[in-house]
């Protein structure tokens, strides 16, 4: 029983550490330079945040330009 509890505690602590490594980024989308929408993006690094921001741009349409601030 103690081993099960110890394994559970380690698993929970590991999961917490993985999620705590994520940072908040802001994805700003604009049309012709006029800012239209801002999204909060939570990612482990800037490259992952840029990928998610590009996904937002694709879903909005080609007239939008999105970037990480």
Secondary structure by P-SEA (a helix, b strand, c coil): caaaaaaaaaaaaaaaaaaaabbbbbbbbbccccccbbbbbbcccaaaaaaaaaaaaaaaccccccccc
